[in-house]
């Protein structure tokens, strides 16, 4: 937390305020990004569940179709058995060897058909058992997925609640910080921040280079930075520079840091 500071404060105090504003803005960015990602994350889970449901429906449809196929084969067996009986009865009234041979051929053919039908029924029954095993596993998966969705929703809603509460506190605090710094410097900070993809306008310098940059600042600029007597802009990235020691001190004192520790 920063104590009350007048707008004609020192460069070091201005850097402290700017860095605290940056920390809060970055945290608010994180909260907003999380909010944006929540519907997407829930949609992915819903798509996974829908895919499982579709697969279940397809398997059920396949089982129903296979059962109908078995019923058809059983009907064919009955028809063949009826034909065999018919041919057997017909044999009793036939004395011609040629006709008798022909009927026996028909009877043999129908018996062979019955064997083939029964073999096919056996294969289809195995297929149904396999499908039912898959079905049981997928139904278990779907129940697990439903539980996961329920848990995930509760978890996300809890995080959203905490984030909304935190965001209100941060927005209130940042508005107070805005009043403690001159408008020109604040507007410069906002312009720089708007130009940056990650929204980082104030960058700590570590090992001679601004955080996130591979390009080192000059030794002279680093010396000026450590003196904390002027606002320095990195010529490569365009960011406002702050030395890492001051940044670490302010981060430990910042409301963002304190709120995260409180909510762990």
Backbone as a ProteinNet text record, in pm:
[ID]
protein_1_A
[PRIMARY]
XXXXXXXXXXXXXXXXXXXXXXXXXXXXXXXXXXXXXXXXXXXXXXXXXXXXXXXXXXXXXXXXXXXXXXXXXXXXXXXXXXXXXXXXXXXXXXXXXXXXXXXXXXXXXXXXXXXXXXXXXXXXXXXXXXXXXXXXXXXXXXXXXXXXXXXXXXXXXXXXXXXXXXXXXXXXXXXXXXXXXXXXXXXXXXXXXXXXXXXXXXXXXXXXXXXXXXXXXXXXXXXXXXXXXXXXXXXXXXXXXXXXXXXXXXXXXXXXXXXXXXXX
[TERTIARY]
84.7	0	88	46.2	124.7	59.7	142.2	88.6	48.6	-24.4	-72.6	46.1	42.3	152.8	97.5	163.2	120.1	167.3	105.3	138.4	276.7	337.4	472.5	576	545.5	634.4	761.9	857.6	987.3	972.3	1078.7	1079.3	1062.5	1131.4	1121.1	977.6	911.5	772.7	680	710.3	631.7	646.7	769.5	794	719.8	718.9	645.7	497.7	440.8	298.1	270.8	355.3	337.5	344.8	441.4	457.8	339.5	287.7	168.4	47.4	36.5	-71.6	-56.3	70.6	97.4	59	96.5	63.9	-86.8	-159.3	-305.3	-365.4	-318.9	-369.2	-343.7	-224.9	-190.2	-279.9	-306.7	-394.7	-537.8	-584.6	-719.2	-726.2	-616.3	-608.8	-624.2	-555.8	-564	-707.8	-772.4	-909.9	-1003.5	-986.7	-1071.3	-1046.5	-918.7	-885.7	-947.4	-942.9	-1003.6	-1153.6	-1219.6	-1363.5	-1394.7	-1309.8	-1330.2	-1311.1	-1217.8	-1186.5	-1284.5	-1358.7	-1451.9	-1556.4	-1628.1	-1727.1	-1662.5	-1540.4	-1469.8	-1436.4	-1388.4	-1352.8	-1475.2	-1586	-1710	-1763.8	-1745.1	-1791.7	-1714.3	-1582.5	-1499.3	-1548.1	-1577.6	-1627.2	-1762.4	-1848.8	-1982	-1968.6	-1874.1	-1851.8	-1807.5	-1718.4	-1672.9	-1790.7	-1878	-1996.5	-2090.6	-2110.6	-2197.1	-2142	-2007.7	-1945.2	-1969.9	-1959.6	-1986.2	-2132.3	-2223.3	-2367.2	-2393.1	-2330.8	-2348.5	-2296.9	-2180.3	-2124.8	-2216.1	-2273	-2368.2	-2490.5	-2542.1	-2658.9	-2626.5	-2506.2	-2464.7	-2452	-2394.2	-2378.7	-2515.5	-2603.9	-2740.7	-2814.1	-2798.8	-2860.6	-2804.9	-2671.7	-2606.4	-2654.7	-2673	-2723.2	-2865.7	-2949.9	-3089.6	-3092.7	-3007.6	-3000.9	-2954.1	-2853.1	-2798.9	-2903.1	-2978.8	-3085.9	-3193.1	-3226.6	-3324.8	-3271.2	-3142.1	-3076	-3083.8	-3065.1	-3076	-3219.9	-3316.1	-3458.2	-3489.9	-3432.2	-3454.3	-3396.4	-3277.6	-3213.9	-3297.1	-3351.9	-3438.8	-3565.3	-3616.4	-3734.5	-3700.1	-3581.6	-3536.3	-3517.3	-3468.3	-3452.5	-3588.5	-3687.3	-3822.9	-3879.9	-3856.4	-3904.1	-3837.6	-3708	-3635.7	-3685.3	-3712	-3763.4	-3901.5	-3982.8	-4116.1	-4102.5	-4007.9	-3984.1	-3934.1	-3844.9	-3792.5	-3906.4	-3995.5	-4111.4	-4201	-4217.3	-4301	-4240.5	-4106.8	-4039.8	-4039.5	-4023.8	-4025.2	-4161.6	-4267.6	-4404.3	-4426.6	-4368	-4385.2	-4315.7	-4206.1	-4128.4	-4211.4	-4301.7	-4382.5	-4472	-4503.1	-4594	-4521.1	-4388.8	-4311.4	-4241.3	-4257.2	-4192.6	-4086.3	-4086	-3988.1	-3854.4	-3750.2	-3617.2	-3563.6	-3593.9	-3543.9	-3605.3	-3737.2	-3805.3	-3761.6	-3738.1	-3693.5	-3555.4	-3470.8	-3336	-3342	-3432.3	-3448.5	-3496.4	-3589.6	-3641.4	-3532.7	-3457	-3346.3	-3245.2	-3222.7	-3130	-3183.3	-3314.6	-3378.4	-3369.5	-3392.1	-3385.3	-3242.6	-3143.6	-3002.6	-2968	-3022.6	-2996	-3052.2	-3175.5	-3238.6	-3165.3	-3116.4	-3038.2	-2907.1	-2847.8	-2724.7	-2752.4	-2866.3	-2907.4	-2924.8	-2986.9	-3008	-2873.9	-2778	-2643.9	-2578.2	-2593.4	-2535.3	-2603.1	-2736.6	-2812	-2768.2	-2754.9	-2714.6	-2571.6	-2485.7	-2346.9	-2345.9	-2427.7	-2435.4	-2494.6	-2597.4	-2659.2	-2555.4	-2473.3	-2368.5	-2270.2	-2230.5	-2137.8	-2199.9	-2328.6	-2398	-2417.7	-2439.8	-2455.7	-2325.7	-2213.5	-2080.8	-2061.8	-2103.7	-2091.8	-2173.5	-2294.2	-2381.2	-2315.9	-2259.6	-2193.1	-2075.7	-1999.8	-1886.2	-1935.4	-2041.3	-2098.3	-2152.9	-2213.9	-2269	-2157.7	-2045.7	-1930.1	-1877.6	-1869.6	-1825.8	-1925.6	-2054.8	-2163.3	-2152.8	-2129.1	-2115.6	-2000	-1887.9	-1770	-1797.8	-1866.1	-1894.9	-1999	-2095.4	-2193.5	-2125.1	-2027.2	-1948.3	-1866.7	-1810.9	-1735.1	-1824.6	-1946.5	-2039.4	-2077.4	-2098.9	-2130.2	-2013.9	-1892.2	-1771.9	-1759.8	-1791.6	-1783.1	-1887	-2007	-2111.9	-2068.9	-2009.5	-1959.6	-1849.3	-1762.6	-1652.6	-1706.9	-1809.6	-1871.2	-1931.4	-2002.2	-2063.4	-1957.3	-1849.5	-1739.8	-1672.3	-1651.3	-1582.9	-1664.5	-1795.3	-1883.1	-1875.8	-1881.9	-1875	-1740.8	-1634.4	-1499.3	-1485.4	-1531	-1520.7	-1606.2	-1725.5	-1812.9	-1751.2	-1684.9	-1617.1	-1501.3	-1424.7	-1312.7	-1365.9	-1473.1	-1532.8	-1582.1	-1643.6	-1692.1	-1575.8	-1468.3	-1350.6	-1285.1	-1278.7	-1218.3	-1297.9	-1430.9	-1516.2	-1497.9	-1488.4	-1465.9	-1329.5	-1229.6	-1093.6	-1088.6	-1155.3	-1153.3	-1213.2	-1321.7	-1384.3	-1287.1	-1217.3	-1119.9	-1005.1	-955.8	-843.7	-882.8	-1001.6	-1048.6	-1061.9	-1110.1	-1122.3	-983.9	-891.1	-755.4	-680.9	-697.4	-623.7	-673.3	-802.1	-855.4	-793.2	-762.5	-694.6	-550.8	-485.5	-347.9	-340.6	-441.3	-445.1	-443.9	-507.5	-516.1	-385.2	-295.1	-169.1	-54.1	-84.5	20	-28.4	63.8	20.8	-36.5	-130	-206.6	-120.1	-17.5	67.6	139.1	193.1	264.5	167.6	49.3	-51.1	-96.6	-117.2	-157.9	-47.6	77.8	192	194.4	173.9	169.6	59.6	-59.5	-172.5	-145.2	-81.3	-48.8	49.4	153	251.9	185	103.7	33.8	-55.1	-125.3	-212.9	-135.5	-8.4	74.3	129.1	135.4	196.4	94	129.5	39.3	6.4	107.3	84.5	43	29.8	-15.7	87.8	213.3	319	383.1	358.1	414.2	532.9	536.5	646.1	720	847.9	921.9	1043.3	1052.9	1173.3	1294.2	1409.8	1533.3	1608.9	1628.2	1702.9	1818.1	1936.9	2058.9	2084	2052.7	2083.4	1982.6	1873.9	1773.5	1633.5	1541.4	1402.1	1342.3	1259.9	1197.6	1122.2	1152.3	1086.9	1160.1	1275	1353.3	1493.3	1548.9	1685.8	1787.3	1736.6	1824.9	1857.3	1984.2	2028.1	2026.3	2005.8	2017.3	2164.8	2200.7	2340.2	2381.1	2511.3	2559.8	2524.3	2527.9	2495.1	2348.6	2261.2	2118.4	2090.4	2164.4	2146.1	2187.6	2295.7	2343.8	2239.3	2180.9	2076.1	1952.2	1923.6	1807.2	1822	1941.4	1966.3	1962.6	1987.7	1983.7	1839.5	1747.1	1603.5	1575.9	1640.3	1624.2	1550.8	1522	1445.4	1366.8	1257	1177.7	1248.4	1285.3	1359.3	1271.8	1284.9	1210.2	1309.1	1278.1	1363.3	1349.9	1463.4	1460.5	1417.1	1428.9	1391.2	1242.8	1198.7	1059.8	962.4	1015.9	929.4	865.1	907.2	849.4	919.5	845.6	904.2	986.2	1107	1196.7	1195	1207.3	1219.2	1322.3	1407.6	1509.2	1442.8	1500.6	1439	1425.3	1519.8	1515.4	1392.1	1369.4	1252.2	1123.8	1126.3	1009.1	974	1077.2	1054	996.5	1049	999.9	852.5	817.4	679	584.3	635.5	551.5	512.6	607.7	580.7	478.3	478.6	386.2	253.4	248.7	132.1	5.9	-106.9	-238.9	-262.3	-208.2	-223.3	-157.7	-34	40.6	-32.1	-76.3	-145.6	-276	-349.4	-478.5	-457.3	-350.9	-323.1	-285.6	-203.8	-164.1	-288.1	-375.1	-496.3	-587.9	-593.4	-688.1	-626.2	-504.7	-440.5	-506.9
-119.5	0	124.2	227.6	350.6	457	523.6	631.2	749.6	843.8	959.7	1039.6	1066.3	1136.7	1253.9	1364	1480.5	1465.5	1540.6	1527.7	1582.4	1659.5	1709.2	1619.7	1487.8	1394.2	1370.7	1300.5	1273.3	1171	1159.6	1062.5	920.8	892.2	759	728.6	827.1	808.2	791.6	866.8	853.6	713.2	661.3	526.9	422.2	444.8	353.2	351.3	469.3	479	413.9	447.8	391.9	239.9	187.5	42.2	-25.3	38.1	-15.1	-11.5	96.8	105	-8.3	-30.8	-138.3	-275.5	-299.7	-428.5	-451.4	-346.4	-358.2	-378.8	-298.7	-312.9	-453.7	-507.3	-642.2	-747.4	-728.8	-824.1	-814.5	-693.9	-676.1	-739.2	-726.5	-791.5	-942.8	-1000.2	-1144.6	-1186.3	-1106.6	-1136.9	-1131.6	-1028.6	-1014.2	-1127.8	-1165.7	-1275.6	-1406.1	-1426.2	-1546.9	-1549	-1433.9	-1423.9	-1459.7	-1411.5	-1438.3	-1586.4	-1651.5	-1791.3	-1889.7	-1845.8	-1936	-1994.8	-1911.8	-1969.8	-2065.8	-2032.8	-2117.7	-2253.4	-2247.7	-2370.3	-2457.1	-2393.8	-2467.9	-2526.3	-2453.3	-2500	-2623.6	-2624.7	-2741.2	-2865.1	-2847.4	-2958.7	-3006.7	-2909.7	-2943.6	-3020.5	-2979.4	-3047.8	-3192	-3210.7	-3345.3	-3431.6	-3372.9	-3445.6	-3478.8	-3382.9	-3405	-3516.9	-3520.4	-3625.9	-3763.2	-3770.8	-3897.3	-3938.2	-3840.5	-3867.9	-3918.5	-3853.9	-3895.6	-4037.5	-4066.9	-4201.9	-4305.3	-4268.4	-4357.5	-4384.2	-4278.3	-4291.2	-4380.4	-4360.9	-4441.2	-4589.1	-4614.4	-4753.1	-4815.9	-4740.8	-4791.3	-4821.7	-4732.6	-4752.5	-4877.6	-4895.3	-5013.3	-5142.6	-5137.7	-5255.5	-5289.6	-5186.8	-5206.9	-5267.7	-5212.9	-5263.2	-5408.8	-5441.1	-5577.9	-5675.1	-5631.9	-5716.9	-5745.2	-5644.5	-5663.7	-5762.5	-5753.2	-5843.1	-5987.9	-6005.1	-6138.2	-6189.3	-6099.9	-6137.1	-6184.8	-6115.3	-6152.2	-6290.3	-6315.8	-6446.6	-6557.5	-6530.2	-6627.7	-6655.8	-6550.3	-6567.6	-6656.2	-6635.4	-6716	-6862.3	-6883.5	-7021.3	-7089	-7016.6	-7071.9	-7106.3	-7017.9	-7043.2	-7166.9	-7178.8	-7297.2	-7423.9	-7416.5	-7534	-7574.3	-7475	-7502.3	-7570.3	-7521.9	-7580.6	-7724.1	-7747.2	-7883.5	-7979.8	-7937.8	-8020.3	-8046.8	-7941.4	-7952.7	-8053.8	-8044.6	-8136.9	-8279.4	-8291.8	-8424.7	-8491.3	-8415.8	-8468	-8504.5	-8424.8	-8447.7	-8576.5	-8606.8	-8726.8	-8855.1	-8852.8	-8971.8	-9010.2	-8914.5	-8939	-8950.7	-8949.2	-8954.7	-9090.8	-9151.1	-9280.5	-9269.6	-9158.8	-9135.1	-9093	-9170.5	-9144.2	-9005.5	-8966.5	-8835.9	-8723.3	-8732	-8629.4	-8635.4	-8759.1	-8777.7	-8715.2	-8736.6	-8678.9	-8525.9	-8472.7	-8327.2	-8269.8	-8340.7	-8294.5	-8302.4	-8412.2	-8426.3	-8312.5	-8275.5	-8162.7	-8034	-8013.5	-7894	-7895.5	-8015.2	-8029.2	-7998.7	-8053.4	-8029.9	-7880.9	-7822.3	-7679.3	-7596.1	-7627.8	-7553.7	-7576.6	-7697.9	-7727.8	-7647.1	-7639.1	-7559.5	-7411.5	-7365.6	-7226.9	-7200.2	-7297	-7284.1	-7274	-7355.3	-7351.7	-7214.4	-7165.1	-7033.8	-6922.3	-6931.8	-6832	-6833.6	-6956.6	-6969.6	-6919.5	-6946.9	-6896.7	-6744.4	-6686.9	-6542	-6482.1	-6550.2	-6504.9	-6504.1	-6608.6	-6618.9	-6502.2	-6473	-6361.1	-6227.5	-6211.1	-6086.8	-6073.5	-6184.6	-6183.1	-6140.6	-6190.4	-6149.7	-5999.5	-5953.8	-5810.4	-5725.9	-5773.5	-5701.1	-5695.2	-5810.7	-5812.1	-5713.5	-5710.3	-5616.9	-5472.3	-5445.3	-5310.5	-5269.7	-5366	-5337.5	-5308.1	-5379.1	-5351.6	-5210.6	-5173.6	-5036.7	-4935.4	-4970.4	-4883.2	-4858.5	-4965.1	-4952	-4859.2	-4876.6	-4792.5	-4646.4	-4624.9	-4488.2	-4422	-4500.2	-4444.9	-4403.6	-4485.5	-4451.4	-4324.5	-4314.1	-4194.2	-4070.5	-4086.9	-3975.2	-3928.6	-4024.2	-3988.4	-3914.3	-3963	-3895.7	-3755.3	-3744.2	-3613.5	-3516.9	-3567.3	-3483.6	-3433.8	-3524.3	-3485.8	-3381.5	-3402.2	-3307.8	-3170.7	-3169.2	-3042.4	-2971.2	-3048	-2990	-2931.7	-3008.5	-2962	-2840	-2845.9	-2736.6	-2608.1	-2620.6	-2503.3	-2439.4	-2525.1	-2475.8	-2407.5	-2471.5	-2416.8	-2282.4	-2277	-2153.9	-2041.8	-2076.6	-1975.7	-1919.4	-2006.1	-1963.7	-1867.8	-1904.4	-1818.3	-1685.3	-1692.5	-1569.9	-1477.7	-1537.8	-1458.5	-1386.5	-1461.5	-1403.2	-1297.3	-1328.3	-1232.9	-1103.1	-1115.4	-995.4	-909	-976.5	-906.4	-837	-910.8	-854.4	-737.7	-753.9	-649.9	-519.2	-528.7	-408	-335	-414.9	-356.3	-290.6	-361.5	-309.9	-183.7	-182.1	-65.5	57.5	33.3	142.4	194.6	101.3	139.6	211.2	162.6	223.1	364.4	388.2	523.5	621.5	572.2	655.5	683.2	581.9	599.1	698.1	695.2	788.8	934.5	958.3	1094.4	1140.8	1044.7	1077	1103.9	1104.4	1125.2	1226.7	1304.8	1411.1	1350.7	1421.9	1370.4	1338.9	1423	1400.7	1266.4	1236.6	1110.1	992.1	1009.5	903.5	876.1	983.3	967.6	900.7	936.7	873.6	723.8	691.6	551	476.8	536.8	472.6	453	552.7	542.3	427.9	421.5	314	179	169.6	44.6	-1.2	91.5	58.4	5.9	47.1	1.9	-139.5	-181.2	-310.1	-423.5	-533.1	-648.3	-707.5	-710.2	-767.5	-663.1	-535.6	-429	-384.3	-427	-388.3	-257.6	-150.7	-18.9	14.2	-44.1	-20.7	-152.5	-155.3	-281	-276	-370.4	-378.8	-420.4	-365.8	-400.4	-503.5	-620.8	-727.5	-771.3	-783.3	-820.8	-729.8	-601.6	-501	-486.7	-567.2	-561	-555.3	-482.1	-479.7	-619.8	-650.4	-782.3	-813.6	-929.5	-970.1	-924.8	-857	-808.6	-868.2	-894.2	-946.4	-834.8	-713.4	-600.8	-522.3	-517.2	-449	-297.7	-228.4	-82.1	-44.8	76.4	119.7	132.8	115.9	132.3	269.1	373.9	508.4	516.6	457.8	460.4	377.1	267.1	183.1	258.8	334.6	415.4	520.4	585.1	685.5	621.3	499.1	426.9	400.1	358.6	326.1	450.3	566.8	692.5	737.3	693.7	723.1	873.9	943.4	1089	1138	1046.1	1084.6	963.7	993.2	887.8	847.9	722.3	673.3	582.6	600.8	519.1	430.5	303.6	212.3	244.2	269.3	310.8	198.7	74.3	-40	-75.5	-92.2	-136	-20.6	97.7	213.2	211.3	116.8	107.6	199.6	235.3	309	209.9	250.2	159.3	183.7	74.7	82.1	-22.9	10.8	-87.6	-202.9	-321.3	-443.8	-441	-375.8	-370.7	-294.2	-177.5	-97.2	-171	-238.8	-314.3	-427	-498.1	-608.2	-556.9	-444	-384.5	-347.9	-284.7	-241.6	-359.2	-462.3	-579.7	-646.8	-654.2	-714.4	-633	-501	-413.3	-394.5	-434.1	-402.4	-472.2	-411.1	-467.6	-597.6	-606.9	-728.4	-845.7	-824.4	-929.7	-971.1	-871.6	-898.7	-975	-937.4	-1003.6	-1148	-1172	-1309.8	-1397.8	-1345.2	-1420.3	-1451.4	-1352.4	-1367.4	-1476.5	-1488.4	-1581.6	-1716	-1743.8	-1873.1	-1983.7
0	0	0	-71.8	-78.3	8.5	85	168.7	82.9	140.5	65	11.8	-118.3	-184	-262.9	-254.4	-331.6	-474.8	-565.9	-707.2	-741.9	-652.9	-677.8	-608.3	-602.3	-535.3	-615.8	-552	-615.7	-727.1	-809.6	-919.1	-864.2	-754	-694.7	-652.5	-595	-551.8	-672.1	-779.7	-902.6	-960.8	-959.2	-1010.2	-927.5	-795.4	-707.3	-742.9	-761	-794.6	-929.8	-1028.4	-1162.7	-1160.1	-1084.9	-1081.8	-1011.8	-906.7	-839.9	-932	-1009.7	-1110	-1211	-1253.2	-1349.7	-1292.4	-1167.8	-1103.4	-1098	-1063.8	-1055.4	-1194.4	-1292	-1429.2	-1482.9	-1455.2	-1502.9	-1439.3	-1309.5	-1240.8	-1293.4	-1318.1	-1375.4	-1514	-1590.3	-1722	-1708.3	-1607	-1582.8	-1550.9	-1466.9	-1426.5	-1547.8	-1631.2	-1750.4	-1849.6	-1864.7	-1956	-1906.8	-1774.4	-1715.7	-1744.2	-1727.2	-1754.1	-1899	-1990.1	-2132.9	-2164.2	-2092	-2120.1	-2058.3	-1956.6	-1887.6	-1983.9	-2063.5	-2156.3	-2256	-2300.9	-2396.1	-2332.8	-2208.1	-2136	-2112.3	-2072.9	-2049.6	-2180	-2288.6	-2419.2	-2464	-2435.1	-2469.9	-2395.4	-2264.9	-2183.5	-2237	-2275.2	-2328.5	-2459.8	-2545	-2672.5	-2647.8	-2547.8	-2511.5	-2467.5	-2386.2	-2337.7	-2453.4	-2542.7	-2659.8	-2749.2	-2762.2	-2842.9	-2782.2	-2648.2	-2579.5	-2600.1	-2585.7	-2606.6	-2747.7	-2846.2	-2985.7	-3008.3	-2947.5	-2959.5	-2893.9	-2779.4	-2710.9	-2799.1	-2858.3	-2947	-3067.1	-3121.5	-3237.4	-3200.8	-3083.2	-3038.3	-3011.6	-2945.5	-2919.8	-3050.1	-3147.1	-3278.7	-3345.4	-3332	-3390.2	-3323.8	-3190.9	-3118.5	-3162.5	-3172.9	-3217.2	-3357.3	-3446.1	-3583.7	-3584.7	-3503	-3496.5	-3442.7	-3341.2	-3285.4	-3390.9	-3468.6	-3576.5	-3680.3	-3701.9	-3796.7	-3744.8	-3614.5	-3552.2	-3563.3	-3536	-3547.9	-3689.5	-3786.6	-3927.2	-3956.7	-3899.2	-3918.4	-3852.3	-3735.7	-3667	-3747	-3807.2	-3894.2	-4014.1	-4068.3	-4182.4	-4142.6	-4018.6	-3968.3	-3959.9	-3906.5	-3894.8	-4032	-4127.9	-4265	-4322.8	-4297.1	-4348.2	-4280.7	-4150.5	-4077.5	-4128.6	-4159.3	-4216.4	-4351.6	-4431.6	-4564.2	-4552.6	-4453.7	-4432.9	-4399	-4307.4	-4271	-4392.4	-4470.1	-4590.5	-4688.6	-4705.2	-4796.6	-4741.1	-4607.7	-4545.3	-4565.7	-4550.3	-4571.7	-4717.5	-4802.5	-4946.6	-4990.6	-4919.8	-4953.5	-4937.8	-4844.6	-4818.2	-4936.3	-5017.3	-5130.2	-5264.3	-5258.1	-5382.6	-5394.2	-5510.8	-5534.3	-5642.7	-5711.2	-5817.5	-5755.2	-5794.1	-5736.2	-5771	-5890.2	-5936.1	-5853.4	-5831.3	-5750.8	-5605.6	-5559.4	-5421.7	-5399.2	-5499.6	-5493.1	-5490.2	-5570.7	-5578.6	-5444.4	-5381.9	-5252.4	-5145.2	-5147.2	-5050.6	-5066.1	-5190.5	-5217.2	-5155.3	-5166.8	-5110.1	-4957	-4902.1	-4755.8	-4707.4	-4776.7	-4741.4	-4752.2	-4858.2	-4879.4	-4762.8	-4722.2	-4612.9	-4480.1	-4459.1	-4338.4	-4336.4	-4455.1	-4467.3	-4440.2	-4491.1	-4467.5	-4317.4	-4248.5	-4104.1	-4031.6	-4073	-4013.5	-4032.7	-4154.9	-4186.6	-4105.5	-4094.1	-4016.6	-3870.1	-3815.6	-3675.5	-3651.7	-3747.5	-3737.8	-3737.8	-3826.1	-3835.7	-3707.7	-3651.2	-3525.6	-3413.5	-3410.5	-3308.5	-3320.5	-3444.7	-3470	-3428.8	-3463.3	-3429.1	-3277.8	-3210.5	-3063.9	-2996.1	-3050	-2997.5	-3017.5	-3135.4	-3166.7	-3068.6	-3034.9	-2939.7	-2802.1	-2757.5	-2626.8	-2622.5	-2731.7	-2739.8	-2735	-2809.8	-2812.6	-2675.6	-2606.4	-2473.4	-2373.4	-2386.6	-2299.4	-2322.4	-2450.9	-2485.9	-2432	-2446.3	-2399.9	-2248.9	-2172.8	-2026.9	-1990.2	-2059.8	-2033.5	-2067.5	-2180.7	-2223.7	-2133.3	-2084.5	-1990.6	-1860.2	-1818.4	-1699.4	-1723.8	-1845.7	-1883.4	-1882	-1932	-1937.4	-1797.2	-1705.7	-1567.1	-1502.5	-1529.9	-1477.8	-1535.1	-1666	-1732.5	-1675.2	-1646.2	-1586.2	-1448.4	-1370.9	-1238	-1250.9	-1351.1	-1374.9	-1413.1	-1498.4	-1539.7	-1419.4	-1336.5	-1217.3	-1124.3	-1104.8	-1019.1	-1080.3	-1212.5	-1282.4	-1275.6	-1293.7	-1285.3	-1147.2	-1046.1	-908.5	-882.5	-931.2	-913.6	-985.2	-1110.6	-1189.4	-1129.6	-1084.8	-1022.6	-895.3	-821.2	-698.9	-731	-834.6	-877.5	-930.8	-1010.1	-1065.3	-954.4	-852.8	-739	-670.7	-642.8	-578	-666.8	-797.7	-892.2	-901.4	-904.1	-909.8	-785.3	-672.7	-545.7	-547.6	-595	-603.7	-701.9	-817.1	-920.5	-869.5	-792.6	-735.5	-642.4	-559.2	-466.4	-543.3	-646.5	-725.9	-802.5	-860.3	-935.5	-844.1	-724.5	-627.1	-587.9	-567.1	-525.5	-638	-761.7	-873	-901.9	-878.5	-898.4	-798.8	-678.1	-578	-620.2	-676.7	-723.7	-839.3	-927	-1040.4	-992.5	-878.6	-824.4	-760.8	-735.5	-668	-764.1	-894.6	-994.4	-1096.8	-1153.1	-1245.8	-1373.6	-1432.3	-1546.1	-1667.6	-1693.6	-1812.1	-1803.5	-1685	-1667.1	-1675.4	-1620.1	-1624.7	-1768.1	-1844.5	-1984.1	-2066.6	-2036.3	-2105.3	-2075.5	-1949.2	-1908.1	-1985.2	-1993.7	-2061.9	-2210.9	-2273.3	-2416.9	-2440.9	-2354.8	-2368.3	-2347.6	-2245.2	-2212.9	-2327.9	-2391.4	-2504.4	-2624.8	-2635.8	-2748.9	-2727.8	-2602.6	-2570.3	-2575.8	-2642.2	-2652.4	-2516.1	-2428.1	-2295	-2192.1	-2235.5	-2146	-2044.5	-2060.5	-1966.1	-2012.8	-1935.5	-1968.8	-1879.2	-1759.2	-1665	-1647.1	-1688	-1689.4	-1597.6	-1502.4	-1418.6	-1502.4	-1468.6	-1539.3	-1456.4	-1515.6	-1449.2	-1538	-1478.3	-1550.9	-1669.7	-1650.1	-1751.6	-1863	-1860.9	-1968.4	-1909.5	-1973.8	-1927.1	-1931.6	-1833.7	-1824.5	-1954.3	-2010.6	-2135.4	-2259.6	-2241.5	-2356.4	-2350.5	-2468.7	-2475.6	-2499.2	-2520.6	-2551.8	-2425.2	-2391.7	-2269.9	-2288.7	-2178.1	-2182.6	-2165.1	-2199.3	-2188.8	-2042.2	-2013.5	-1874.9	-1815.6	-1900.6	-1854.3	-1811.1	-1894.1	-1861	-1736.2	-1722.1	-1603.6	-1477.4	-1489.5	-1376.2	-1338.6	-1439.3	-1414.8	-1352.3	-1398.7	-1346.8	-1197.5	-1156.7	-1016.2	-927	-986.8	-909.3	-883.4	-967.2	-952.2	-948.3	-1040.9	-1043.8	-1168.7	-1260.8	-1380.7	-1432.4	-1501.8	-1564.9	-1693.9	-1704.9	-1821.2	-1906.8	-2038.7	-2135.4	-2210.4	-2220.3	-2297.3	-2445.5	-2510.6	-2652.1	-2745.2	-2702	-2786.9	-2773.2	-2649.5	-2627.3	-2607.4	-2568.6	-2543.4	-2406.2	-2319.7	-2186.1	-2086.3	-1979.9	-1867.8	-1786.3	-1747.1	-1676.1	-1525.8	-1450.2	-1305	-1263.6	-1167.1	-1128.1	-1052.3	-1066	-1012.4	-860.6	-792.7	-646.4	-598.1	-658.9	-623	-660.6	-777.7	-823.7	-726	-678	-583.6	-451.2	-405.1	-280.4	-292	-404	-424.2	-447.4	-511.7	-536.4	-404.9	-311.3	-180.3	-101.4	-122.7	-49.8	-121.9	-247	-330.3	-283.1	-312.7	-278.6	-355.1	-477.1	-557.5	-486.6	-441.8	-371.4	-244.4	-166.5	-40.1	-64.1	-168.6	-195.8	-238.4	-318.3	-362.8	-243.9	-153.7	-34	51.6	64.4	145.8	91.5	-40.4	-103.1	-142.7	-97.6	-127.9	-46.9
[MASK]
++++++++++++++++++++++++++++++++++++++++++++++++++++++++++++++++++++++++++++++++++++++++++++++++++++++++++++++++++++++++++++++++++++++++++++++++++++++++++++++++++++++++++++++++++++++++++++++++++++++++++++++++++++++++++++++++++++++++++++++++++++++++++++++++++++++++

